[in-house]
């Protein structure tokens, strides 16, 4: 299928696509003339209907004397990725912006500008994204000649926010320090009377330099780093990293390890969704339901303790499989605990759905319109609540998911109620998936060790994390090290979507809308 797509695009753009090659079975890389990247990417996105799922730069000047930019589009119907690669000179790097036609590219291009100094000419919003008002000009930390231990002298300059003008319009700044024990983020509301007419979120207060940190490090050490990108997506991030490295090493992991990975991935999803549902109930002062979901989340933590002794599910994955046989001998206890949770969840859901006051708070609140969700590539429950029929477990099936049966919840109205219902339905599906995996679990080994990888090979890993599509790209270096590690968690796609969803609502509803998305600061502020 990749070869057929290459032939079609090559015929359409015979002099604009230089060459193409397929990697890892379903990744089609096309080298494209940088002057034509706007035309080709627009065609791929709008005419072919392939969403932009990631975009990143790589400093490859020591390999080709150029910067490389990768535009990653998903061919979901055929479980493939189309990657347009263009290279540009390193002296005065500029690239044509595609954001005016491929709207999902806007944040990616701003990120590349900050971290690599590559200017997206024609971008509708040239302000900084990652850097704030204290970062000096002309210093780009993801260039290879930037020492990882260098700490620049900070400067002070004015931070620019969008100004919404009009009679009766005023601003409400919130954060970056909040009353709760949460990570920092600044939210600037423009309000006319009570309704919100614009929200601008300023993030990256906890930017950690993870991608820079991994450069030159061993593939084994970077596995531990991937587990620490975002605490409540520990397992999903380590799994997607393992997928990419295993592809590069051409390793087929044992079938028992694949089923074990499904159990832990669904346990993480179940734990995350129960926490979200409890948080929604807290924000509408429905304390009985909040206590119920909190109790069930504790039960999920007890399952994690039974299996691996770690509620964050760290040190479960290992390159080539899983670290030990975590399931053996625990099947009966696991089934008993899951059936108890399923019964309690059914009762709780029936109670909250019969409460008209609760329903009144969540219906018609925080609507993310379907066309905006499509333009921004909203992913996970947020996307599926707005009519986006996409789940990586189905469109890019991985591991044992190919052998399991489950339904993909889908709603279309895009309000808090729809996002809540998607997560409720996914909780039941996660329980059933774990039970299926236990029933079908084959015997055998759980690890096929990865001893070494070839230098300058690359691959994508993709998982469906609790928040949605999670996609990482790994390029190896010399001596089993990492040359470039690009991380794109679902929160990066969904933060802009949240800013649209709050428009027209009142400020007191923001915590409820925000909780229904439940986005990660750490997973965004890499």
C-alpha positions as CSV (number, residue, x, y, z in Angstrom):
1,X,0.0,0.0,0.0
2,X,2.9,2.4,0.7
3,X,4.4,1.7,-2.7
4,X,1.0,2.4,-4.4
5,X,0.7,5.7,-2.5
6,X,4.3,6.6,-3.5
7,X,3.6,5.9,-7.1
8,X,0.4,8.1,-7.0
9,X,2.2,11.1,-5.4
10,X,5.2,10.7,-7.7
11,X,3.0,10.9,-10.7
12,X,1.2,14.0,-9.3
13,X,4.5,15.8,-8.4
14,X,7.2,14.3,-10.7
15,X,9.8,17.0,-10.2
16,X,8.9,18.0,-6.6
17,X,9.4,14.6,-4.9
18,X,13.0,13.5,-5.2
19,X,12.8,9.9,-4.0
20,X,10.9,7.7,-1.6
21,X,11.5,4.6,0.5
22,X,9.5,2.5,2.9
23,X,10.7,1.8,6.4
24,X,9.4,-0.7,9.0
25,X,6.7,-2.0,6.7
26,X,4.3,1.0,7.0
27,X,6.3,4.2,7.1
28,X,6.6,5.9,3.7
29,X,9.3,8.6,3.6
30,X,9.3,11.0,0.7
31,X,12.1,13.6,0.1
32,X,10.4,16.8,-1.0
33,X,11.5,20.0,-2.6
34,X,11.3,22.6,0.3
35,X,9.8,25.2,-2.0
36,X,6.9,22.9,-2.7
37,X,6.2,21.6,0.8
38,X,3.2,23.9,1.3
39,X,1.6,22.7,-1.9
40,X,2.2,19.0,-1.3
41,X,1.3,19.0,2.4
42,X,-1.9,20.9,1.6
43,X,-2.8,18.3,-1.0
44,X,-2.1,15.4,1.3
45,X,-4.1,16.9,4.1
46,X,-7.1,18.3,2.3
47,X,-7.4,16.3,-0.9
48,X,-6.2,12.9,0.4
49,X,-7.7,13.5,3.9
50,X,-4.6,12.5,5.8
51,X,-4.3,14.4,9.2
52,X,-1.0,15.9,10.3
53,X,-0.2,13.8,13.4
54,X,3.3,15.1,14.1
55,X,5.9,17.5,12.8
56,X,9.5,18.0,13.9
57,X,13.0,19.0,13.0
58,X,16.3,17.2,13.3
59,X,19.8,18.8,13.2
60,X,21.5,16.5,10.7
61,X,24.3,18.9,9.7
62,X,26.9,16.4,10.7
63,X,25.3,13.9,8.3
64,X,24.2,16.0,5.4
65,X,25.2,19.7,6.3
66,X,21.4,20.4,6.6
67,X,18.5,20.6,8.9
68,X,15.7,18.1,8.2
69,X,12.0,18.7,8.8
70,X,9.6,15.8,8.9
71,X,5.9,16.3,8.3
72,X,4.0,13.2,9.5
73,X,0.6,12.4,8.1
74,X,-1.5,9.3,9.0
75,X,-3.1,7.1,6.4
76,X,-5.4,5.6,9.0
77,X,-7.5,3.5,6.7
78,X,-4.4,1.5,5.7
79,X,-2.6,1.7,9.0
80,X,0.3,3.6,7.5
81,X,2.3,6.8,7.9
82,X,3.3,9.2,5.2
83,X,6.3,11.3,6.1
84,X,7.3,14.2,3.9
85,X,10.9,15.1,4.6
86,X,12.5,18.3,3.4
87,X,16.0,19.6,4.1
88,X,17.2,23.2,4.4
89,X,20.5,25.0,4.6
90,X,21.9,25.6,8.1
91,X,23.1,29.1,7.7
92,X,19.9,31.1,7.5
93,X,17.2,28.4,7.9
94,X,13.7,29.2,6.8
95,X,10.8,27.1,5.6
96,X,7.4,27.9,4.2
97,X,4.7,27.8,6.8
98,X,1.8,25.4,6.1
99,X,-0.3,26.5,9.0
100,X,-2.7,28.6,7.0
101,X,-4.0,25.5,5.2
102,X,-2.9,22.7,7.5
103,X,-4.1,24.2,10.8
104,X,-2.7,21.5,13.0
105,X,0.8,22.6,12.0
106,X,0.6,25.9,13.9
107,X,2.0,24.8,17.2
108,X,4.6,22.4,15.7
109,X,6.1,25.2,13.6
110,X,6.3,27.6,16.6
111,X,8.0,24.8,18.6
112,X,10.5,24.2,15.8
113,X,11.2,28.0,15.6
114,X,12.0,28.2,19.3
115,X,14.1,25.0,19.6
116,X,16.0,25.0,16.2
117,X,15.8,28.6,15.0
118,X,14.1,27.6,11.8
119,X,11.7,30.4,10.8
120,X,8.3,29.4,9.3
121,X,7.8,32.2,6.8
122,X,4.1,33.2,6.6
123,X,3.1,31.8,9.9
124,X,0.0,33.6,11.3
125,X,1.4,33.8,14.8
126,X,5.1,34.3,15.1
127,X,5.2,34.5,18.9
128,X,7.3,32.2,21.0
129,X,5.7,28.9,22.2
130,X,8.3,27.1,24.3
131,X,10.3,30.1,25.5
132,X,9.0,32.8,27.8
133,X,10.1,36.3,28.3
134,X,13.4,35.4,29.9
135,X,15.1,33.3,27.1
136,X,17.8,35.1,25.2
137,X,17.6,35.5,21.4
138,X,19.7,33.4,19.1
139,X,20.1,30.4,21.3
140,X,18.5,27.2,20.1
141,X,18.8,24.2,22.5
142,X,18.0,21.3,20.1
143,X,20.8,22.2,17.7
144,X,23.7,19.7,18.0
145,X,26.2,22.5,18.8
146,X,24.3,23.5,21.9
147,X,25.9,21.8,24.9
148,X,23.4,20.0,27.0
149,X,24.9,21.4,30.3
150,X,24.9,25.0,29.1
151,X,22.8,27.4,31.1
152,X,22.3,30.8,29.3
153,X,22.0,34.1,31.1
154,X,18.3,35.0,31.3
155,X,17.0,38.3,30.0
156,X,13.8,40.2,30.7
157,X,11.4,41.4,28.0
158,X,7.7,41.8,27.7
159,X,5.5,38.8,27.1
160,X,3.0,39.3,24.3
161,X,-0.6,38.0,24.6
162,X,-3.4,38.4,22.2
163,X,-5.4,41.6,22.9
164,X,-9.2,41.3,22.5
165,X,-10.6,44.8,22.2
166,X,-14.1,46.1,22.5
167,X,-16.5,47.8,24.9
168,X,-16.9,45.9,28.1
169,X,-14.1,43.4,27.3
170,X,-11.7,42.7,30.2
171,X,-8.9,40.1,31.0
172,X,-8.7,37.6,33.8
173,X,-5.2,36.2,34.3
174,X,-5.0,32.9,36.1
175,X,-1.8,31.2,37.2
176,X,0.9,30.1,36.5
177,X,0.8,29.2,40.2
178,X,-2.5,27.6,41.2
179,X,-4.3,27.0,44.5
180,X,-4.2,23.2,44.0
181,X,-1.2,20.9,43.9
182,X,-1.0,20.9,40.1
183,X,1.8,21.9,37.7
184,X,2.0,25.6,36.5
185,X,0.2,27.0,33.5
186,X,-0.9,30.5,32.8
187,X,-4.5,31.0,31.4
188,X,-5.6,34.4,30.2
189,X,-9.3,34.8,29.7
190,X,-10.8,37.6,27.6
191,X,-14.3,38.1,28.9
192,X,-17.3,40.2,27.8
193,X,-19.7,40.2,30.7
194,X,-19.7,36.6,31.8
195,X,-19.1,34.6,28.6
196,X,-15.5,33.8,27.6
197,X,-14.7,35.2,24.2
198,X,-11.0,34.0,24.1
199,X,-8.7,31.9,26.1
200,X,-4.9,31.8,25.7
201,X,-2.9,29.1,27.5
202,X,0.8,29.7,28.2
203,X,2.5,26.5,29.1
204,X,6.1,25.2,29.2
205,X,6.8,26.5,32.7
206,X,8.1,23.0,33.5
207,X,10.0,22.5,30.2
208,X,12.6,19.9,31.1
209,X,14.7,19.5,28.0
210,X,13.9,15.7,27.7
211,X,14.6,15.4,24.0
212,X,18.0,17.1,24.5
213,X,18.7,15.0,27.5
214,X,18.3,11.8,25.5
215,X,20.8,12.8,22.7
216,X,23.9,10.6,23.0
217,X,22.5,8.5,25.8
218,X,22.1,4.7,25.5
219,X,18.8,3.2,24.3
220,X,18.5,1.4,27.7
221,X,18.8,4.7,29.7
222,X,16.3,6.5,27.5
223,X,13.7,3.8,28.2
224,X,13.8,5.0,31.9
225,X,13.6,8.6,30.7
226,X,10.5,7.8,28.6
227,X,8.8,6.4,31.7
228,X,9.2,9.8,33.4
229,X,7.8,12.1,30.7
230,X,4.4,12.2,32.4
231,X,3.6,10.4,35.6
232,X,0.1,9.2,34.7
233,X,1.1,8.0,31.2
234,X,4.2,6.2,32.4
235,X,3.3,2.9,30.8
236,X,2.1,4.2,27.5
237,X,5.2,6.3,27.0
238,X,7.6,3.5,27.8
239,X,5.6,1.2,25.5
240,X,5.7,3.6,22.5
241,X,9.5,4.0,23.0
242,X,9.9,0.2,23.1
243,X,7.9,-0.2,19.9
244,X,10.2,2.2,18.0
245,X,13.4,0.7,19.2
246,X,12.1,-2.9,18.6
247,X,11.3,-1.9,15.0
248,X,14.8,-0.6,14.5
249,X,16.3,-3.7,16.0
250,X,13.9,-5.9,13.9
251,X,12.8,-7.7,17.0
252,X,9.6,-9.7,17.2
253,X,8.6,-9.8,20.9
254,X,7.1,-12.9,22.4
255,X,3.3,-13.3,22.2
256,X,2.9,-13.7,25.9
257,X,4.7,-10.3,26.4
258,X,2.3,-8.7,23.9
259,X,-0.7,-9.9,25.9
260,X,0.9,-8.8,29.1
261,X,1.5,-5.3,27.6
262,X,-2.2,-5.1,26.8
263,X,-3.2,-5.8,30.4
264,X,-0.9,-3.1,31.8
265,X,-1.9,-0.5,29.0
266,X,-5.6,-1.1,29.8
267,X,-5.0,-0.9,33.5
268,X,-3.3,2.5,33.1
269,X,-6.3,3.7,31.0
270,X,-8.8,2.4,33.5
271,X,-7.0,4.1,36.4
272,X,-6.7,7.4,34.5
273,X,-10.4,7.5,33.4
274,X,-11.6,6.7,36.9
275,X,-9.6,9.7,38.2
276,X,-11.0,11.9,35.5
277,X,-14.6,10.9,36.2
278,X,-14.1,11.5,39.9
279,X,-12.6,14.9,39.1
280,X,-15.6,15.9,37.0
281,X,-17.9,15.0,39.9
282,X,-15.8,17.0,42.4
283,X,-16.0,20.1,40.1
284,X,-19.8,19.9,40.2
285,X,-19.9,19.2,44.0
286,X,-21.3,15.7,43.5
287,X,-19.3,14.2,46.3
288,X,-21.0,10.8,46.5
289,X,-20.1,10.0,42.9
290,X,-16.7,11.5,43.4
291,X,-16.1,9.1,46.3
292,X,-17.3,6.2,44.3
293,X,-14.9,6.8,41.5
294,X,-12.1,7.5,43.9
295,X,-12.8,4.2,45.6
296,X,-12.7,2.3,42.3
297,X,-9.4,4.1,41.4
298,X,-7.9,2.8,44.6
299,X,-9.1,-0.7,43.6
300,X,-7.2,-0.2,40.3
301,X,-4.1,0.8,42.3
302,X,-4.5,-2.4,44.3
303,X,-4.5,-4.4,41.0
304,X,-1.3,-2.6,40.0
305,X,0.2,-3.4,43.4
306,X,-0.8,-7.1,42.9
307,X,0.9,-7.3,39.5
308,X,4.0,-5.2,39.8
309,X,4.1,-3.3,43.2
310,X,4.1,0.1,41.4
311,X,1.0,2.2,40.9
312,X,2.8,4.2,38.1
313,X,3.6,0.9,36.4
314,X,7.3,1.8,36.0
315,X,9.9,-0.8,35.2
316,X,7.4,-3.2,33.7
317,X,8.4,-2.8,30.0
318,X,11.8,-3.8,28.8
319,X,13.2,-3.5,25.3
320,X,12.1,-6.8,23.7
321,X,9.1,-7.5,26.0
322,X,8.5,-7.2,29.7
323,X,10.8,-7.4,32.6
324,X,9.3,-10.5,34.2
325,X,6.2,-12.6,34.0
326,X,3.9,-10.4,36.1
327,X,0.7,-12.3,35.4
328,X,1.6,-15.9,36.1
329,X,-0.2,-17.2,39.2
330,X,-2.3,-14.1,39.7
331,X,-5.0,-14.7,37.1
332,X,-7.8,-15.7,39.5
333,X,-7.3,-12.8,41.8
334,X,-7.1,-10.4,38.9
335,X,-10.4,-11.7,37.4
336,X,-12.1,-11.4,40.8
337,X,-11.0,-7.8,41.4
338,X,-12.0,-6.8,37.8
339,X,-15.5,-8.3,38.1
340,X,-16.0,-6.5,41.4
341,X,-15.0,-3.2,39.8
342,X,-17.2,-3.8,36.8
343,X,-20.3,-4.4,39.0
344,X,-19.6,-1.3,41.2
345,X,-19.0,0.8,38.1
346,X,-22.3,-0.2,36.5
347,X,-24.2,0.8,39.7
348,X,-22.4,4.1,40.0
349,X,-23.0,5.0,36.4
350,X,-26.7,4.2,36.7
351,X,-27.0,6.5,39.7
352,X,-25.2,9.5,38.2
353,X,-27.2,9.3,34.9
354,X,-30.5,9.4,36.8
355,X,-29.4,12.6,38.6
356,X,-30.9,15.4,36.5
357,X,-29.0,18.2,38.4
358,X,-25.7,16.5,37.5
359,X,-26.7,16.0,33.9
360,X,-27.7,19.7,33.6
361,X,-24.2,20.8,34.6
362,X,-22.4,18.6,32.1
363,X,-24.7,18.8,29.1
364,X,-24.0,21.7,26.6
365,X,-20.9,22.7,28.6
366,X,-17.5,23.1,26.9
367,X,-18.5,22.1,23.4
368,X,-15.7,21.2,21.0
369,X,-17.1,21.5,17.6
370,X,-16.4,18.6,15.2
371,X,-14.8,20.8,12.5
372,X,-12.4,22.3,15.0
373,X,-11.5,18.9,16.4
374,X,-10.8,17.8,12.8
375,X,-8.6,20.8,12.0
376,X,-6.6,20.5,15.2
377,X,-6.3,16.7,15.1
378,X,-8.0,16.4,18.5
379,X,-7.2,12.9,19.8
380,X,-8.4,10.3,22.4
381,X,-11.6,10.8,24.3
382,X,-11.7,14.5,23.5
383,X,-11.7,13.7,19.7
384,X,-14.0,10.8,19.9
385,X,-16.5,12.9,21.9
386,X,-16.6,15.3,18.9
387,X,-17.2,12.7,16.2
388,X,-13.5,11.8,15.4
389,X,-13.7,8.1,14.6
390,X,-10.1,7.3,15.5
391,X,-8.3,5.0,18.0
392,X,-4.7,3.9,17.4
393,X,-5.6,0.4,18.7
394,X,-7.8,0.0,15.6
395,X,-6.3,2.3,12.9
396,X,-2.7,1.3,13.7
397,X,-3.2,-2.0,15.7
398,X,-0.2,-3.1,17.7
399,X,0.7,-6.0,19.8
400,X,-2.1,-8.3,20.9
401,X,-4.8,-5.8,20.1
402,X,-5.1,-7.4,16.7
403,X,-6.5,-10.6,18.4
404,X,-8.9,-8.9,20.8
405,X,-12.4,-7.5,20.4
406,X,-13.6,-4.2,21.6
407,X,-15.8,-1.3,20.7
408,X,-14.6,2.2,20.1
409,X,-17.0,4.7,21.9
410,X,-18.0,7.6,19.7
411,X,-20.1,10.6,20.4
412,X,-20.6,13.7,18.3
413,X,-21.9,16.7,20.4
414,X,-18.5,17.4,22.0
415,X,-19.5,18.7,25.4
416,X,-18.4,17.6,28.9
417,X,-21.2,15.0,28.9
418,X,-19.9,13.4,25.7
419,X,-16.3,13.3,27.0
420,X,-17.5,11.8,30.2
421,X,-19.5,9.1,28.4
422,X,-16.6,8.2,26.2
423,X,-14.5,7.6,29.3
424,X,-17.2,5.6,31.1
425,X,-17.6,3.4,28.1
426,X,-13.9,3.0,27.7
427,X,-13.6,1.9,31.4
428,X,-15.9,-1.0,30.6
429,X,-14.0,-1.8,27.4
430,X,-10.7,-1.8,29.3
431,X,-12.0,-4.3,31.9
432,X,-13.2,-6.6,29.1
433,X,-9.9,-6.3,27.3
434,X,-8.0,-7.3,30.4
435,X,-10.3,-10.2,30.9
436,X,-9.9,-11.3,27.3
437,X,-6.1,-11.0,27.5
438,X,-6.1,-13.2,30.6
439,X,-8.3,-15.8,28.9
440,X,-6.2,-15.9,25.7
441,X,-2.8,-15.5,27.4
442,X,-0.4,-18.0,25.7
443,X,2.4,-19.8,27.5
444,X,6.0,-19.1,26.6
445,X,8.8,-16.6,27.2
446,X,8.2,-12.9,27.9
447,X,11.4,-11.3,26.5
448,X,13.4,-11.3,23.3
449,X,16.4,-9.1,24.3
450,X,17.6,-6.2,22.2
451,X,21.4,-6.4,22.3
452,X,22.3,-3.6,19.8
453,X,20.8,-1.4,17.0
454,X,22.3,-0.1,13.8
455,X,23.3,3.6,13.8
456,X,21.1,6.2,12.0
457,X,18.1,4.0,11.7
458,X,14.7,5.4,12.6
459,X,11.1,4.3,13.4
460,X,7.9,5.5,14.9
461,X,6.1,4.0,17.8
462,X,2.3,4.6,18.3
463,X,0.0,3.8,21.1
464,X,-3.4,4.8,22.3
465,X,-2.6,6.3,25.7
466,X,-5.5,7.2,28.2
467,X,-5.5,10.7,26.6
468,X,-5.2,9.5,23.0
469,X,-2.8,9.1,20.2
470,X,0.8,9.0,21.4
471,X,3.5,9.0,18.8
472,X,7.3,9.0,19.3
473,X,10.1,8.9,16.7
474,X,13.5,7.5,17.5
475,X,16.7,7.8,15.4
476,X,19.7,5.9,16.6
477,X,23.2,7.1,16.8
478,X,26.6,5.4,17.1
479,X,27.2,2.7,19.8
480,X,23.6,2.0,20.6
481,X,22.8,5.6,21.5
482,X,20.0,8.0,20.6
483,X,20.6,10.6,17.9
484,X,17.2,12.2,18.0
485,X,14.1,11.4,20.1
486,X,10.9,13.2,19.1
487,X,8.1,12.9,21.6
488,X,4.5,13.9,20.8
489,X,2.0,13.1,23.5
490,X,-1.7,13.6,23.0
491,X,-1.8,16.7,25.3
492,X,0.2,18.7,22.6
493,X,-2.8,18.2,20.2
494,X,-5.5,18.8,22.7
495,X,-4.4,21.9,24.6
496,X,-5.4,24.2,21.6
497,X,-8.7,22.3,21.4
498,X,-9.4,23.1,25.0
499,X,-9.0,26.8,24.3
500,X,-11.7,26.6,21.7
501,X,-14.0,24.5,23.8
502,X,-14.3,27.1,26.6
503,X,-15.4,29.9,24.3
504,X,-19.0,31.0,25.1
505,X,-18.9,29.4,28.5
506,X,-18.6,31.3,31.8
507,X,-15.3,31.4,33.8
508,X,-16.6,29.2,36.7
509,X,-17.2,26.4,34.2
510,X,-13.6,26.4,33.1
511,X,-12.4,23.9,35.9
512,X,-15.1,21.5,34.8
513,X,-14.3,21.7,31.1
514,X,-10.6,21.5,31.9
515,X,-11.1,18.4,34.0
516,X,-13.1,16.7,31.2
517,X,-10.1,17.0,28.9
518,X,-7.6,16.3,31.8
519,X,-4.5,17.3,29.8
520,X,-1.0,16.8,31.0
521,X,1.4,19.8,31.7
522,X,4.4,17.5,32.0
523,X,3.5,15.6,28.8
524,X,3.3,18.8,26.9
525,X,6.2,20.7,28.5
526,X,8.9,18.3,27.5
